[in-house]
Amino acid sequence: MPGPSEWIIIAIVAIVVIFGAKKIPEIARSMGRAQSEFKKGMKEGTAELDENPPAAAAPPATQPAASPPPAEATTDASEQKADDAPSG
């Protein structure tokens, strides 16, 4: 069974066979450009966040919840009779 260094050599040979020796530098160059563009975008995004913090940090503006209507004063008939009766 091949060791780790032998697998790397096999992978390099396979890549050269698949893409060709002339195409490999172009692929590596385009990957390097993509990586630098990605890093540049990350720096710009970080700088933009430093200048303008996200609005999510502030509590969301919501309308106050509608309060339920006041409960109607209902009196029980027995309470009325007790109040109307003379005390003594």
N, CA, C and O atoms as a CHARMM CRD file, in Angstrom:
* protein
*
  352
    1    1 MET  N      0.85400  -1.17200   0.00000 PROA 1      0.00000
    2    1 MET  CA     0.00000   0.00000   0.00000 PROA 1      0.00000
    3    1 MET  C      0.89900   1.23300   0.00000 PROA 1      0.00000
    4    1 MET  O      1.83600   1.31100   0.79400 PROA 1      0.00000
    5    2 PRO  N      0.61900   2.21600  -0.89800 PROA 2      0.00000
    6    2 PRO  CA     1.47200   3.40200  -0.98300 PROA 2      0.00000
    7    2 PRO  C      1.32100   4.30400   0.23000 PROA 2      0.00000
    8    2 PRO  O      0.23900   4.40500   0.80700 PROA 2      0.00000
    9    3 GLY  N      2.40700   4.95700   0.61400 PROA 3      0.00000
   10    3 GLY  CA     2.39200   5.89100   1.73300 PROA 3      0.00000
   11    3 GLY  C      1.87600   7.25100   1.29700 PROA 3      0.00000
   12    3 GLY  O      1.55200   7.44000   0.12400 PROA 3      0.00000
   13    4 PRO  N      1.79400   8.21300   2.23000 PROA 4      0.00000
   14    4 PRO  CA     1.24500   9.53800   1.92000 PROA 4      0.00000
   15    4 PRO  C      2.03000  10.27300   0.82900 PROA 4      0.00000
   16    4 PRO  O      1.43000  10.91500  -0.03300 PROA 4      0.00000
   17    5 SER  N      3.36000  10.18600   0.85700 PROA 5      0.00000
   18    5 SER  CA     4.15100  10.90000  -0.14500 PROA 5      0.00000
   19    5 SER  C      3.97200  10.27400  -1.52600 PROA 5      0.00000
   20    5 SER  O      4.01100  10.98300  -2.53200 PROA 5      0.00000
   21    6 GLU  N      3.77900   8.97900  -1.58800 PROA 6      0.00000
   22    6 GLU  CA     3.55200   8.31800  -2.87600 PROA 6      0.00000
   23    6 GLU  C      2.19400   8.72300  -3.45900 PROA 6      0.00000
   24    6 GLU  O      2.05800   8.83700  -4.67700 PROA 6      0.00000
   25    7 TRP  N      1.18600   8.94200  -2.60100 PROA 7      0.00000
   26    7 TRP  CA    -0.12900   9.36800  -3.08200 PROA 7      0.00000
   27    7 TRP  C     -0.06300  10.76800  -3.67800 PROA 7      0.00000
   28    7 TRP  O     -0.76300  11.06900  -4.64500 PROA 7      0.00000
   29    8 ILE  N      0.77800  11.62300  -3.10300 PROA 8      0.00000
   30    8 ILE  CA     0.93000  12.97500  -3.63500 PROA 8      0.00000
   31    8 ILE  C      1.53700  12.92000  -5.03200 PROA 8      0.00000
   32    8 ILE  O      1.09100  13.62800  -5.93500 PROA 8      0.00000
   33    9 ILE  N      2.54600  12.08500  -5.20800 PROA 9      0.00000
   34    9 ILE  CA     3.17800  11.94700  -6.52300 PROA 9      0.00000
   35    9 ILE  C      2.17200  11.38800  -7.53400 PROA 9      0.00000
   36    9 ILE  O      2.11700  11.84900  -8.67300 PROA 9      0.00000
   37   10 ILE  N      1.38700  10.41000  -7.12500 PROA 10     0.00000
   38   10 ILE  CA     0.37300   9.83500  -8.01500 PROA 10     0.00000
   39   10 ILE  C     -0.65600  10.89300  -8.38800 PROA 10     0.00000
   40   10 ILE  O     -1.07300  10.96900  -9.54300 PROA 10     0.00000
   41   11 ALA  N     -1.07000  11.71300  -7.42300 PROA 11     0.00000
   42   11 ALA  CA    -2.05200  12.76600  -7.69400 PROA 11     0.00000
   43   11 ALA  C     -1.48400  13.79900  -8.66300 PROA 11     0.00000
   44   11 ALA  O     -2.19300  14.23800  -9.56800 PROA 11     0.00000
   45   12 ILE  N     -0.22900  14.19600  -8.49700 PROA 12     0.00000
   46   12 ILE  CA     0.39000  15.17600  -9.38800 PROA 12     0.00000
   47   12 ILE  C      0.48200  14.62800 -10.80400 PROA 12     0.00000
   48   12 ILE  O      0.18400  15.33900 -11.76300 PROA 12     0.00000
   49   13 VAL  N      0.88900  13.38100 -10.94200 PROA 13     0.00000
   50   13 VAL  CA     0.96900  12.76400 -12.27400 PROA 13     0.00000
   51   13 VAL  C     -0.41600  12.70000 -12.90700 PROA 13     0.00000
   52   13 VAL  O     -0.55900  12.96700 -14.10000 PROA 13     0.00000
   53   14 ALA  N     -1.42800  12.35400 -12.13500 PROA 14     0.00000
   54   14 ALA  CA    -2.78800  12.28000 -12.67100 PROA 14     0.00000
   55   14 ALA  C     -3.26400  13.65800 -13.13000 PROA 14     0.00000
   56   14 ALA  O     -3.89800  13.77100 -14.18000 PROA 14     0.00000
   57   15 ILE  N     -2.97100  14.69700 -12.36500 PROA 15     0.00000
   58   15 ILE  CA    -3.37500  16.05900 -12.73700 PROA 15     0.00000
   59   15 ILE  C     -2.67600  16.49400 -14.02700 PROA 15     0.00000
   60   15 ILE  O     -3.30300  17.10000 -14.89500 PROA 15     0.00000
   61   16 VAL  N     -1.38200  16.19000 -14.15700 PROA 16     0.00000
   62   16 VAL  CA    -0.64900  16.54300 -15.36900 PROA 16     0.00000
   63   16 VAL  C     -1.23100  15.80800 -16.57300 PROA 16     0.00000
   64   16 VAL  O     -1.36000  16.39300 -17.64800 PROA 16     0.00000
   65   17 VAL  N     -1.58100  14.54000 -16.40600 PROA 17     0.00000
   66   17 VAL  CA    -2.14500  13.76700 -17.51100 PROA 17     0.00000
   67   17 VAL  C     -3.52300  14.31200 -17.90100 PROA 17     0.00000
   68   17 VAL  O     -3.83500  14.42600 -19.08600 PROA 17     0.00000
   69   18 ILE  N     -4.33500  14.64500 -16.91400 PROA 18     0.00000
   70   18 ILE  CA    -5.70100  15.10200 -17.19800 PROA 18     0.00000
   71   18 ILE  C     -5.69900  16.49500 -17.82400 PROA 18     0.00000
   72   18 ILE  O     -6.35200  16.70200 -18.84700 PROA 18     0.00000
   73   19 PHE  N     -4.98300  17.45200 -17.24000 PROA 19     0.00000
   74   19 PHE  CA    -5.04200  18.83400 -17.70100 PROA 19     0.00000
   75   19 PHE  C     -3.94700  19.20500 -18.68400 PROA 19     0.00000
   76   19 PHE  O     -4.13500  20.12500 -19.48100 PROA 19     0.00000
   77   20 GLY  N     -2.84700  18.54600 -18.65800 PROA 20     0.00000
   78   20 GLY  CA    -1.73100  18.90100 -19.51900 PROA 20     0.00000
   79   20 GLY  C     -0.80800  19.87500 -18.81900 PROA 20     0.00000
   80   20 GLY  O     -1.24100  20.65000 -17.96700 PROA 20     0.00000
   81   21 ALA  N      0.47100  19.83600 -19.18100 PROA 21     0.00000
   82   21 ALA  CA     1.49100  20.64400 -18.51300 PROA 21     0.00000
   83   21 ALA  C      1.28800  22.13300 -18.76800 PROA 21     0.00000
   84   21 ALA  O      1.62900  22.94900 -17.91200 PROA 21     0.00000
   85   22 LYS  N      0.73900  22.50900 -19.92600 PROA 22     0.00000
   86   22 LYS  CA     0.56000  23.93000 -20.24200 PROA 22     0.00000
   87   22 LYS  C     -0.62900  24.53800 -19.49300 PROA 22     0.00000
   88   22 LYS  O     -0.62900  25.73200 -19.19300 PROA 22     0.00000
   89   23 LYS  N     -1.61500  23.74100 -19.20000 PROA 23     0.00000
   90   23 LYS  CA    -2.84200  24.25400 -18.58900 PROA 23     0.00000
   91   23 LYS  C     -2.69800  24.44700 -17.07400 PROA 23     0.00000
   92   23 LYS  O     -3.40400  25.27900 -16.50400 PROA 23     0.00000
   93   24 ILE  N     -1.82700  23.72100 -16.42200 PROA 24     0.00000
   94   24 ILE  CA    -1.69000  23.76800 -14.96200 PROA 24     0.00000
   95   24 ILE  C     -1.29700  25.16000 -14.46000 PROA 24     0.00000
   96   24 ILE  O     -1.90100  25.62700 -13.49400 PROA 24     0.00000
   97   25 PRO  N     -0.32200  25.84900 -15.05800 PROA 25     0.00000
   98   25 PRO  CA    -0.00900  27.20900 -14.57300 PROA 25     0.00000
   99   25 PRO  C     -1.18900  28.17300 -14.72400 PROA 25     0.00000
  100   25 PRO  O     -1.38300  29.04600 -13.87700 PROA 25     0.00000
  101   26 GLU  N     -1.97200  28.02500 -15.78400 PROA 26     0.00000
  102   26 GLU  CA    -3.14100  28.88200 -15.96000 PROA 26     0.00000
  103   26 GLU  C     -4.17300  28.62700 -14.86500 PROA 26     0.00000
  104   26 GLU  O     -4.76400  29.56800 -14.33500 PROA 26     0.00000
  105   27 ILE  N     -4.38700  27.37800 -14.53100 PROA 27     0.00000
  106   27 ILE  CA    -5.34200  27.02300 -13.47500 PROA 27     0.00000
  107   27 ILE  C     -4.86700  27.58400 -12.13400 PROA 27     0.00000
  108   27 ILE  O     -5.65300  28.15600 -11.37900 PROA 27     0.00000
  109   28 ALA  N     -3.57000  27.41400 -11.84300 PROA 28     0.00000
  110   28 ALA  CA    -3.02600  27.91700 -10.57800 PROA 28     0.00000
  111   28 ALA  C     -3.13000  29.43500 -10.51900 PROA 28     0.00000
  112   28 ALA  O     -3.44200  29.98900  -9.46400 PROA 28     0.00000
  113   29 ARG  N     -2.87300  30.11900 -11.63500 PROA 29     0.00000
  114   29 ARG  CA    -2.96000  31.57100 -11.67100 PROA 29     0.00000
  115   29 ARG  C     -4.39100  32.03900 -11.42800 PROA 29     0.00000
  116   29 ARG  O     -4.61700  32.98100 -10.66800 PROA 29     0.00000
  117   30 SER  N     -5.35000  31.38800 -12.06700 PROA 30     0.00000
  118   30 SER  CA    -6.74500  31.79200 -11.88000 PROA 30     0.00000
  119   30 SER  C     -7.21500  31.50300 -10.45300 PROA 30     0.00000
  120   30 SER  O     -8.01200  32.25900  -9.89800 PROA 30     0.00000
  121   31 MET  N     -6.72700  30.42300  -9.86400 PROA 31     0.00000
  122   31 MET  CA    -7.07900  30.13300  -8.46700 PROA 31     0.00000
  123   31 MET  C     -6.48900  31.19300  -7.53800 PROA 31     0.00000
  124   31 MET  O     -7.14400  31.60300  -6.58000 PROA 31     0.00000
  125   32 GLY  N     -5.26400  31.64000  -7.80500 PROA 32     0.00000
  126   32 GLY  CA    -4.64100  32.69000  -6.99800 PROA 32     0.00000
  127   32 GLY  C     -5.39700  34.00400  -7.11100 PROA 32     0.00000
  128   32 GLY  O     -5.57800  34.70500  -6.11500 PROA 32     0.00000
  129   33 ARG  N     -5.84200  34.34300  -8.32600 PROA 33     0.00000
  130   33 ARG  CA    -6.63000  35.56400  -8.50800 PROA 33     0.00000
  131   33 ARG  C     -7.95700  35.47400  -7.76600 PROA 33     0.00000
  132   33 ARG  O     -8.39000  36.43400  -7.12700 PROA 33     0.00000
  133   34 ALA  N     -8.59000  34.32800  -7.85600 PROA 34     0.00000
  134   34 ALA  CA    -9.87400  34.15200  -7.16200 PROA 34     0.00000
  135   34 ALA  C     -9.68900  34.29200  -5.65100 PROA 34     0.00000
  136   34 ALA  O    -10.51900  34.89800  -4.97300 PROA 34     0.00000
  137   35 GLN  N     -8.60500  33.73400  -5.13100 PROA 35     0.00000
  138   35 GLN  CA    -8.33800  33.82900  -3.70000 PROA 35     0.00000
  139   35 GLN  C     -8.08400  35.27900  -3.29600 PROA 35     0.00000
  140   35 GLN  O     -8.58100  35.72600  -2.26300 PROA 35     0.00000
  141   36 SER  N     -7.32000  36.01600  -4.09500 PROA 36     0.00000
  142   36 SER  CA    -7.04600  37.41800  -3.74200 PROA 36     0.00000
  143   36 SER  C     -8.31400  38.26000  -3.84300 PROA 36     0.00000
  144   36 SER  O     -8.51100  39.16000  -3.02700 PROA 36     0.00000
  145   37 GLU  N     -9.18300  37.99000  -4.82500 PROA 37     0.00000
  146   37 GLU  CA   -10.45800  38.70500  -4.92200 PROA 37     0.00000
  147   37 GLU  C    -11.33600  38.40700  -3.70900 PROA 37     0.00000
  148   37 GLU  O    -12.00600  39.29800  -3.18600 PROA 37     0.00000
  149   38 PHE  N    -11.32900  37.16900  -3.27200 PROA 38     0.00000
  150   38 PHE  CA   -12.11000  36.78500  -2.09900 PROA 38     0.00000
  151   38 PHE  C    -11.61500  37.52800  -0.86200 PROA 38     0.00000
  152   38 PHE  O    -12.41900  38.06500  -0.10000 PROA 38     0.00000
  153   39 LYS  N    -10.31100  37.56400  -0.65700 PROA 39     0.00000
  154   39 LYS  CA    -9.74400  38.27000   0.49200 PROA 39     0.00000
  155   39 LYS  C    -10.04700  39.76300   0.41800 PROA 39     0.00000
  156   39 LYS  O    -10.34300  40.39300   1.43400 PROA 39     0.00000
  157   40 LYS  N     -9.97400  40.32200  -0.77800 PROA 40     0.00000
  158   40 LYS  CA   -10.27800  41.74000  -0.96800 PROA 40     0.00000
  159   40 LYS  C    -11.73600  42.02500  -0.60000 PROA 40     0.00000
  160   40 LYS  O    -12.03100  43.01200   0.07400 PROA 40     0.00000
  161   41 GLY  N    -12.62600  41.17100  -1.03900 PROA 41     0.00000
  162   41 GLY  CA   -14.04300  41.32800  -0.70300 PROA 41     0.00000
  163   41 GLY  C    -14.29400  41.20400   0.78600 PROA 41     0.00000
  164   41 GLY  O    -15.11600  41.93500   1.33800 PROA 41     0.00000
  165   42 MET  N    -13.60000  40.29000   1.44200 PROA 42     0.00000
  166   42 MET  CA   -13.74600  40.13400   2.88900 PROA 42     0.00000
  167   42 MET  C    -13.29000  41.39600   3.62300 PROA 42     0.00000
  168   42 MET  O    -13.93300  41.82900   4.58000 PROA 42     0.00000
  169   43 LYS  N    -12.18100  41.98200   3.17400 PROA 43     0.00000
  170   43 LYS  CA   -11.69000  43.20800   3.80300 PROA 43     0.00000
  171   43 LYS  C    -12.68200  44.34900   3.60900 PROA 43     0.00000
  172   43 LYS  O    -12.94400  45.11300   4.53800 PROA 43     0.00000
  173   44 GLU  N    -13.23400  44.46600   2.39800 PROA 44     0.00000
  174   44 GLU  CA   -14.21200  45.51800   2.13300 PROA 44     0.00000
  175   44 GLU  C    -15.47200  45.32500   2.97600 PROA 44     0.00000
  176   44 GLU  O    -16.02900  46.29000   3.50100 PROA 44     0.00000
  177   45 GLY  N    -15.91200  44.08700   3.10000 PROA 45     0.00000
  178   45 GLY  CA   -17.09400  43.80500   3.90800 PROA 45     0.00000
  179   45 GLY  C    -16.86700  44.12200   5.37300 PROA 45     0.00000
  180   45 GLY  O    -17.75200  44.65500   6.04200 PROA 45     0.00000
  181   46 THR  N    -15.69100  43.79700   5.87100 PROA 46     0.00000
  182   46 THR  CA   -15.36200  44.08600   7.26800 PROA 46     0.00000
  183   46 THR  C    -15.28900  45.59200   7.49500 PROA 46     0.00000
  184   46 THR  O    -15.77100  46.09700   8.50900 PROA 46     0.00000
  185   47 ALA  N    -14.68300  46.30900   6.54200 PROA 47     0.00000
  186   47 ALA  CA   -14.58700  47.76000   6.67800 PROA 47     0.00000
  187   47 ALA  C    -15.97600  48.38800   6.64800 PROA 47     0.00000
  188   47 ALA  O    -16.25000  49.32600   7.39700 PROA 47     0.00000
  189   48 GLU  N    -16.84900  47.88000   5.79100 PROA 48     0.00000
  190   48 GLU  CA   -18.20800  48.41000   5.71200 PROA 48     0.00000
  191   48 GLU  C    -18.97600  48.15300   6.99900 PROA 48     0.00000
  192   48 GLU  O    -19.74500  49.00600   7.44400 PROA 48     0.00000
  193   49 LEU  N    -18.77800  46.99200   7.59800 PROA 49     0.00000
  194   49 LEU  CA   -19.44300  46.68800   8.86500 PROA 49     0.00000
  195   49 LEU  C    -18.91600  47.57600   9.99000 PROA 49     0.00000
  196   49 LEU  O    -19.67000  47.96300  10.88200 PROA 49     0.00000
  197   50 ASP  N    -17.62500  47.89900   9.94800 PROA 50     0.00000
  198   50 ASP  CA   -17.06700  48.77900  10.97100 PROA 50     0.00000
  199   50 ASP  C    -17.66100  50.18200  10.86400 PROA 50     0.00000
  200   50 ASP  O    -17.91000  50.83700  11.87600 PROA 50     0.00000
  201   51 GLU  N    -17.88800  50.63900   9.62500 PROA 51     0.00000
  202   51 GLU  CA   -18.45300  51.97900   9.42300 PROA 51     0.00000
  203   51 GLU  C    -19.94300  52.00800   9.75200 PROA 51     0.00000
  204   51 GLU  O    -20.41300  52.95000  10.38900 PROA 51     0.00000
  205   52 ASN  N    -20.67600  51.01200   9.33500 PROA 52     0.00000
  206   52 ASN  CA   -22.12900  50.95400   9.51800 PROA 52     0.00000
  207   52 ASN  C    -22.49700  49.66100  10.23300 PROA 52     0.00000
  208   52 ASN  O    -22.67200  48.63200   9.57900 PROA 52     0.00000
  209   53 PRO  N    -22.62000  49.68500  11.54600 PROA 53     0.00000
  210   53 PRO  CA   -22.99500  48.45000  12.24400 PROA 53     0.00000
  211   53 PRO  C    -24.38100  48.00400  11.78900 PROA 53     0.00000
  212   53 PRO  O    -25.21100  48.83100  11.41000 PROA 53     0.00000
  213   54 PRO  N    -24.62600  46.72000  11.82600 PROA 54     0.00000
  214   54 PRO  CA   -25.91700  46.21900  11.35500 PROA 54     0.00000
  215   54 PRO  C    -27.06800  46.73300  12.20800 PROA 54     0.00000
  216   54 PRO  O    -26.91400  46.96200  13.40700 PROA 54     0.00000
  217   55 ALA  N    -28.21000  46.90800  11.58100 PROA 55     0.00000
  218   55 ALA  CA   -29.38200  47.41700  12.27700 PROA 55     0.00000
  219   55 ALA  C    -29.93900  46.39300  13.25200 PROA 55     0.00000
  220   55 ALA  O    -30.73800  46.74400  14.12000 PROA 55     0.00000
  221   56 ALA  N    -29.53900  45.15100  13.12700 PROA 56     0.00000
  222   56 ALA  CA   -30.05100  44.09900  14.00200 PROA 56     0.00000
  223   56 ALA  C    -29.59700  44.30200  15.44600 PROA 56     0.00000
  224   56 ALA  O    -30.18300  43.72300  16.36100 PROA 56     0.00000
  225   57 ALA  N    -28.56000  45.11700  15.66200 PROA 57     0.00000
  226   57 ALA  CA   -28.08700  45.34300  17.01800 PROA 57     0.00000
  227   57 ALA  C    -29.10300  46.13800  17.82100 PROA 57     0.00000
  228   57 ALA  O    -29.19400  45.97700  19.03800 PROA 57     0.00000
  229   58 ALA  N    -29.86900  46.99700  17.14900 PROA 58     0.00000
  230   58 ALA  CA   -30.90000  47.77200  17.82700 PROA 58     0.00000
  231   58 ALA  C    -32.17500  46.94700  17.89900 PROA 58     0.00000
  232   58 ALA  O    -32.42800  46.12200  17.02100 PROA 58     0.00000
  233   59 PRO  N    -32.98400  47.15900  18.93900 PROA 59     0.00000
  234   59 PRO  CA   -34.23200  46.39600  19.01100 PROA 59     0.00000
  235   59 PRO  C    -35.15000  46.80500  17.86500 PROA 59     0.00000
  236   59 PRO  O    -35.18200  47.97500  17.48500 PROA 59     0.00000
  237   60 PRO  N    -35.88400  45.86700  17.32200 PROA 60     0.00000
  238   60 PRO  CA   -36.73700  46.19000  16.18900 PROA 60     0.00000
  239   60 PRO  C    -37.85900  47.14500  16.59900 PROA 60     0.00000
  240   60 PRO  O    -38.40300  47.05600  17.69900 PROA 60     0.00000
  241   61 ALA  N    -38.18400  48.04400  15.69900 PROA 61     0.00000
  242   61 ALA  CA   -39.25500  49.00700  15.96200 PROA 61     0.00000
  243   61 ALA  C    -40.59100  48.31100  15.73000 PROA 61     0.00000
  244   61 ALA  O    -40.91500  47.93000  14.60600 PROA 61     0.00000
  245   62 THR  N    -41.35500  48.15100  16.79000 PROA 62     0.00000
  246   62 THR  CA   -42.65400  47.50500  16.66100 PROA 62     0.00000
  247   62 THR  C    -43.70700  48.41300  17.26600 PROA 62     0.00000
  248   62 THR  O    -43.41300  49.24900  18.12000 PROA 62     0.00000
  249   63 GLN  N    -44.90700  48.24000  16.82100 PROA 63     0.00000
  250   63 GLN  CA   -46.00700  49.00400  17.38300 PROA 63     0.00000
  251   63 GLN  C    -46.41300  48.35100  18.69300 PROA 63     0.00000
  252   63 GLN  O    -46.34200  47.13000  18.83100 PROA 63     0.00000
  253   64 PRO  N    -46.84000  49.16600  19.66300 PROA 64     0.00000
  254   64 PRO  CA   -47.25400  48.56600  20.93300 PROA 64     0.00000
  255   64 PRO  C    -48.48300  47.68700  20.70200 PROA 64     0.00000
  256   64 PRO  O    -49.33500  47.98000  19.86300 PROA 64     0.00000
  257   65 ALA  N    -48.54200  46.63800  21.44600 PROA 65     0.00000
  258   65 ALA  CA   -49.66700  45.71500  21.32700 PROA 65     0.00000
  259   65 ALA  C    -50.93800  46.41000  21.79300 PROA 65     0.00000
  260   65 ALA  O    -50.92100  47.17000  22.76200 PROA 65     0.00000
  261   66 ALA  N    -52.02000  46.15000  21.11000 PROA 66     0.00000
  262   66 ALA  CA   -53.30300  46.74900  21.48500 PROA 66     0.00000
  263   66 ALA  C    -53.74400  46.16100  22.81200 PROA 66     0.00000
  264   66 ALA  O    -53.74100  44.94500  23.00500 PROA 66     0.00000
  265   67 SER  N    -54.12400  47.04900  23.72300 PROA 67     0.00000
  266   67 SER  CA   -54.56400  46.56500  25.02700 PROA 67     0.00000
  267   67 SER  C    -55.99800  46.06500  24.89200 PROA 67     0.00000
  268   67 SER  O    -56.77500  46.60300  24.10300 PROA 67     0.00000
  269   68 PRO  N    -56.33900  45.06000  25.64400 PROA 68     0.00000
  270   68 PRO  CA   -57.70500  44.53500  25.55100 PROA 68     0.00000
  271   68 PRO  C    -58.70400  45.57900  26.03700 PROA 68     0.00000
  272   68 PRO  O    -58.36100  46.42000  26.86700 PROA 68     0.00000
  273   69 PRO  N    -59.91400  45.53600  25.54000 PROA 69     0.00000
  274   69 PRO  CA   -60.90600  46.52700  25.98400 PROA 69     0.00000
  275   69 PRO  C    -61.18200  46.35500  27.47100 PROA 69     0.00000
  276   69 PRO  O    -61.07600  45.24800  28.00000 PROA 69     0.00000
  277   70 PRO  N    -61.53700  47.44900  28.14900 PROA 70     0.00000
  278   70 PRO  CA   -61.78000  47.33900  29.58600 PROA 70     0.00000
  279   70 PRO  C    -62.96400  46.41700  29.85400 PROA 70     0.00000
  280   70 PRO  O    -63.94200  46.39300  29.10600 PROA 70     0.00000
  281   71 ALA  N    -62.85000  45.67300  30.92100 PROA 71     0.00000
  282   71 ALA  CA   -63.91900  44.73700  31.26900 PROA 71     0.00000
  283   71 ALA  C    -65.14400  45.53300  31.71800 PROA 71     0.00000
  284   71 ALA  O    -65.02700  46.50500  32.46500 PROA 71     0.00000
  285   72 GLU  N    -66.30400  45.11300  31.25900 PROA 72     0.00000
  286   72 GLU  CA   -67.53200  45.80000  31.63700 PROA 72     0.00000
  287   72 GLU  C    -67.88100  45.42700  33.07700 PROA 72     0.00000
  288   72 GLU  O    -67.69200  44.29200  33.51500 PROA 72     0.00000
  289   73 ALA  N    -68.39200  46.41300  33.78600 PROA 73     0.00000
  290   73 ALA  CA   -68.76500  46.16000  35.17500 PROA 73     0.00000
  291   73 ALA  C    -70.07700  45.39300  35.18000 PROA 73     0.00000
  292   73 ALA  O    -71.13100  45.92600  34.83300 PROA 73     0.00000
  293   74 THR  N    -69.99100  44.17000  35.56700 PROA 74     0.00000
  294   74 THR  CA   -71.21200  43.36000  35.67200 PROA 74     0.00000
  295   74 THR  C    -71.45600  43.09200  37.14300 PROA 74     0.00000
  296   74 THR  O    -70.53300  42.78600  37.89800 PROA 74     0.00000
  297   75 THR  N    -72.68000  43.21000  37.52500 PROA 75     0.00000
  298   75 THR  CA   -73.01500  42.94100  38.92200 PROA 75     0.00000
  299   75 THR  C    -73.95200  41.75400  38.96500 PROA 75     0.00000
  300   75 THR  O    -74.80900  41.57000  38.10100 PROA 75     0.00000
  301   76 ASP  N    -73.76800  40.99000  39.95500 PROA 76     0.00000
  302   76 ASP  CA   -74.59800  39.79900  40.15100 PROA 76     0.00000
  303   76 ASP  C    -75.91600  40.22400  40.81900 PROA 76     0.00000
  304   76 ASP  O    -75.92800  41.13400  41.64800 PROA 76     0.00000
  305   77 ALA  N    -76.98300  39.58700  40.46800 PROA 77     0.00000
  306   77 ALA  CA   -78.29900  39.93100  41.03000 PROA 77     0.00000
  307   77 ALA  C    -78.31800  39.77100  42.54200 PROA 77     0.00000
  308   77 ALA  O    -78.97300  40.55000  43.23500 PROA 77     0.00000
  309   78 SER  N    -77.62000  38.78700  43.06000 PROA 78     0.00000
  310   78 SER  CA   -77.61500  38.58000  44.51100 PROA 78     0.00000
  311   78 SER  C    -76.87800  39.71600  45.21100 PROA 78     0.00000
  312   78 SER  O    -77.22600  40.08100  46.33400 PROA 78     0.00000
  313   79 GLU  N    -75.86100  40.27800  44.55600 PROA 79     0.00000
  314   79 GLU  CA   -75.14800  41.39800  45.13400 PROA 79     0.00000
  315   79 GLU  C    -76.04800  42.62200  45.21300 PROA 79     0.00000
  316   79 GLU  O    -76.01000  43.37200  46.18800 PROA 79     0.00000
  317   80 GLN  N    -76.86900  42.81800  44.16400 PROA 80     0.00000
  318   80 GLN  CA   -77.76700  43.96000  44.18100 PROA 80     0.00000
  319   80 GLN  C    -78.79400  43.83200  45.31700 PROA 80     0.00000
  320   80 GLN  O    -79.07700  44.81100  46.00700 PROA 80     0.00000
  321   81 LYS  N    -79.34200  42.64800  45.50900 PROA 81     0.00000
  322   81 LYS  CA   -80.34000  42.42900  46.56600 PROA 81     0.00000
  323   81 LYS  C    -79.73300  42.66400  47.93900 PROA 81     0.00000
  324   81 LYS  O    -80.38000  43.22000  48.82600 PROA 81     0.00000
  325   82 ALA  N    -78.48100  42.23500  48.11000 PROA 82     0.00000
  326   82 ALA  CA   -77.82400  42.42400  49.39600 PROA 82     0.00000
  327   82 ALA  C    -77.57600  43.89900  49.65100 PROA 82     0.00000
  328   82 ALA  O    -77.65300  44.34900  50.79500 PROA 82     0.00000
  329   83 ASP  N    -77.28400  44.64700  48.62300 PROA 83     0.00000
  330   83 ASP  CA   -77.03600  46.06500  48.79200 PROA 83     0.00000
  331   83 ASP  C    -78.33900  46.82700  49.07100 PROA 83     0.00000
  332   83 ASP  O    -78.33200  47.80600  49.81600 PROA 83     0.00000
  333   84 ASP  N    -79.46000  46.38000  48.47500 PROA 84     0.00000
  334   84 ASP  CA   -80.72500  47.07100  48.62900 PROA 84     0.00000
  335   84 ASP  C    -81.39500  46.77400  49.97900 PROA 84     0.00000
  336   84 ASP  O    -82.21900  47.56600  50.43600 PROA 84     0.00000
  337   85 ALA  N    -81.06600  45.67300  50.60800 PROA 85     0.00000
  338   85 ALA  CA   -81.71900  45.28700  51.85900 PROA 85     0.00000
  339   85 ALA  C    -81.26400  46.20600  52.99000 PROA 85     0.00000
  340   85 ALA  O    -80.09200  46.57200  53.06500 PROA 85     0.00000
  341   86 PRO  N    -82.19500  46.57600  53.86700 PROA 86     0.00000
  342   86 PRO  CA   -81.80700  47.41300  54.99700 PROA 86     0.00000
  343   86 PRO  C    -80.94600  46.63200  55.96800 PROA 86     0.00000
  344   86 PRO  O    -81.21800  45.46700  56.26000 PROA 86     0.00000
  345   87 SER  N    -79.95800  47.24700  56.44200 PROA 87     0.00000
  346   87 SER  CA   -79.07400  46.57400  57.37900 PROA 87     0.00000
  347   87 SER  C    -79.46500  46.93900  58.79500 PROA 87     0.00000
  348   87 SER  O    -79.90400  48.06100  59.04700 PROA 87     0.00000
  349   88 GLY  N    -79.32100  46.05800  59.67300 PROA 88     0.00000
  350   88 GLY  CA   -79.67200  46.46600  60.97900 PROA 88     0.00000
  351   88 GLY  C    -79.83500  45.49200  61.99900 PROA 88     0.00000
  352   88 GLY  O    -80.14000  45.83900  63.14000 PROA 88     0.00000
